[in-house]
Structures are given as structure tokens and as C-alpha cells.
Amino acid sequence: MDIEKQRGISITSSVLQFEYDGYCINLLDTPGHQDFSEDTYRTLMAADSAVMVIDAAKGIEPQTRKLFKVCAMRNIPIFTFINKMDREAKDPFELLGELENEFGIGTYPMNWPIGCGQRFKGVFDRDKRQILSFDDAHRGRELIHGIKCDITDTEKLDGLIGESLRTELVEQVELLDVASFEFDLDAVRAGKLSPVFFGSALNNFGIEPFLEHFLKMTTSPLPRMADGVEISPFDESFTAFVFKIQANMNKAHRDRIAFMRICSGKFERTRDYYHVQGNKSFRLSQPQQMMASEREVIDEAYAGDIIGVFDPGIFSIGDTVCEKGMKVKFKGIPTFAPEHFAMVEQVDSMKRKQFEKGMNQIAQEGAIQIFFEPNSGLERVIVGVVGVLQFEVLEHRLKSEYGCDLRRTNLNYQQIRWIENEDLDPKTLKLSHDTKWVQDFRGKDLLIFTSEWAIRWVMEDNPSLRLAEFSRNDD
């Protein structure tokens, strides 16, 4: 996306499929910025394991804390790469302690850093008992070959890294061998033990050893639950769910792509499949394999693969696609409740259709949530987002992709609740001045509040009112 290039940050997740050493790897690269954590959360629902990248100087950041607690709750295997060791860094034992305390999982360093910043000399591979020597001029131009050196070979170690770092390394490795968690592959695959690697991604140092170890330790595609039944990746019947929708990825076509995680069976381009939520059979048009911005039309795909299909506007995030005649439905992907709200209006009344189309499509992607004041049109909508940067993305995309300028007025609301009472007329509710009644695009009634206090006030003044933090349709 142009705005990603301009700001130098990831705004939306991207998909890359590649082969390495006989393995087919589907990599889902997610935004790191906390304002786009909702996209990362949805992507996690399609993942079988997660790579947690930690800045060696900053340690665990707030967005990482929030998202990897979700991984820990789902028992997803977590592989940790502690990055930027070529810069000044926290003590590695302190970093391990943060991981263990924050996520309640054990850690097992597969390698150990030798110094940091200007003193960074490389890493010691605990399994192979060899040193990978760091050279910041290397930049991944050739394979890095380890130098075999036993931890007790004082003379050779002194020649490689110097006496001071040798003394430090020997003490730290001895402490690790005695006091750290024991390696247990079953615990890794159950999400109870995180293998930890140190390196410098910018210099392509430590990436290849990480990838090779990852492929040995990670699992094949995992089963998924649908209606209380486990769907095995080895089942012959095709099943998949939509976890991401992105419009206007290709400027030449202005198309809209639904990303699907295949859970079982084999996808074939020439066959018709059944869209559960739409109760309709059809052929998935233009099935594609992704490599960032590059695409390739494919004829087949298998369990564990991520494919993109053309979406004429029929799919929603969480939808199930399967063989005709099957009765299966994967659980919907819940959304984060928005924390920031703004009134958005079109500037040019002649571009009403473009404005409505843009707002609806971007909302269907899950990037924003839109609400309407009852009996009002789409000229003025209330937009809710998880992070304020999403407002800027909305403005940029409406202008560049739909040719619309908008006027935004920030609102003071911070909380949102759906009204659960089906027989309640919201017009009869006693509401304070800091509470607003709105509706979502499904016509569901909800209230937005300026504070927790306002929620309590409304509940006390309307004893029969039942409120929920999520819409029932999220399931």
C-alpha cells in the first residue's frame, strides 16, 4: 500500500508462500504497530504457530503483550527471535525473565549472544557447540558457517572473541545448562516452552539457523474445530474459512480479495464449493497464491495453504467455505471493541456513491467499524477504530482509492455496548447526555458511552436493560 511505503510501517497483514528444503511455508506477516493489532489478531486465527520478534533493547512492547497472550491462551507454539543484537541491548537473562513472567511459559535459548552492540561477536549454538561469527559487513551475501569450538577450549575462544567475552560467555552458558528449562519438543508444540534465538535481522544474521530449527520443531497443519467437531487437515473433504478481506490490492483491477485458510482436503480450481453463510454454491474465481504484492493463479492447494480468491462482495470475515452437501461451520472471528470514535462526512455531495462504497468496503475488511444514528443516511456516519492511526488510513484510502475527501470530527466516546433485549425500543431508554444510541450495519441497536461511569448510570436508570460487549453475530 502507498501509505505503508510513505510511513515506513506495516498497516495490513500480507501473505507470502515459499518453499525451503522440501517444506512449503505459508508466512503471514502482520503489522507491529499497536493501532493495527486487530488485523494481527484475526491473522493469528489462521496460524498454526507464531514467531515473536522482540527488540533486544526494548523488550516486550504493549502490542506484543496483548497479542501473544492470545497465543498462549490458544496454546499456539511460540518461537522467539530476539532481534537487533548488533545494537545495545538488555541483559539476555532479563529478556528471558520477561518472556516467562509475561506469558507464563518456559524458555529455552537455542543459541546465546556473545556481547551486544559494538561488542557483538555472534552467537554460541548450544546444540552444535559451535560459534556463528558476526560480521556487520556480511549482510547475508553468503551462508554463515559455524566455527566448532568447545566451551572449554580457552585458547581458541580467546582468539575468536577475546578473553573478556570468553569469560562472560562461559559463565552464562554454564548457568544456562544448570538452571534453564530442559528442552522438550512436546512442550514446544503445546505452546508451553518457547525456543529462543538471538540475531540481527537487518544483517540477515541468525535467520537461517532460526528457519532450519523452526522447521524441525513446528507441526504440520493443525486441526480446527467446527460446530464442536474436530476437522483434521487429513480429511478428504475441502473446508476453509475467510480470515481477511482486502480491497484494491491491485490498482489495475480495483479488485477485492478474500484470504482463506484451507483447513482440510484439496482445493481444485475447476470445482464448485459451498458458501455456508450465503447458502450458495459457486466456483471460487481467480484462486491465487501470494508472494507479497506478486500473485500467481493456481489450480490446486492443500490444507495449511493460504489462498486469495476474488470476492464480488459476498464474503465476510469468519465465513466458511466447504464441499457441497457438508454441514460444517467454523466459529466466527470476534472483533475488538473500538476505543476511538469520530463523525465522518463526505465533503463533495456529488461523490456520495463513491463515499458509500468506500466506507462499506473498508468496514467489511474489518479495518474500521461504522455506526449510524437512527433514521440518518450514509452522508454522516460514526466510525469506531481500535487505534487512532486507522483514521488516517481511512482518510488516505478514501482519497486515493475512491476519490473522496472527508471531514472528520473526533468524538469523546470511549466505550461501546450492544443492546441484547430484542423486544426493547431504544427510544424508551433514559439516556444521559454523554450516551448515544446508534445502529451497526446489520441494524443492531447499541450504545456508545464516554466512560465506565456513564455505563453504570444507564444500567441503574434502566433496570431491564441488558448490554453485551460483543454482538451476538460475532459467533
Secondary structure, DSSP 8 states (H G I E B T S, - for coil): -HHHHHHTS--S-EEEEEEETTEEEEEEE---SGGGHHHHHHHHTT-SSEEEEEETTTBS-HHHHHHHHHHHHHT--EEEEEE-TTS----HHHHHHHHHHHH--EEEESEEEE--GGG--EEEETTTTEEEE--TTTTTSS----EE--TT-HHHHHHHH-HHHHHHHHHHHHHHHHHS----HHHHHTTSEEEEEE-BGGGTBSHHHHHHHHHHHS-S---EEETTEEE-TT-SS-EEEEEEEEE-SSTTTT-EEEEEEEEESEEETTSEEEETTTTEEEE--S-EEEETTEEEE-SEEETT-EEEEE-SS---TT-EEE-TT----B---------EEEEEEES-GGGHHHHHHHHHHHHHTTS-EEEE-TT--TTEEEEEESSTHHHHHHHHHHHHHH---EEEEEE---EEEEE--TT--GGGS---TTEEEEEETT--EEEEESSHHHHHHHHHH-TT--EESS-GGG-
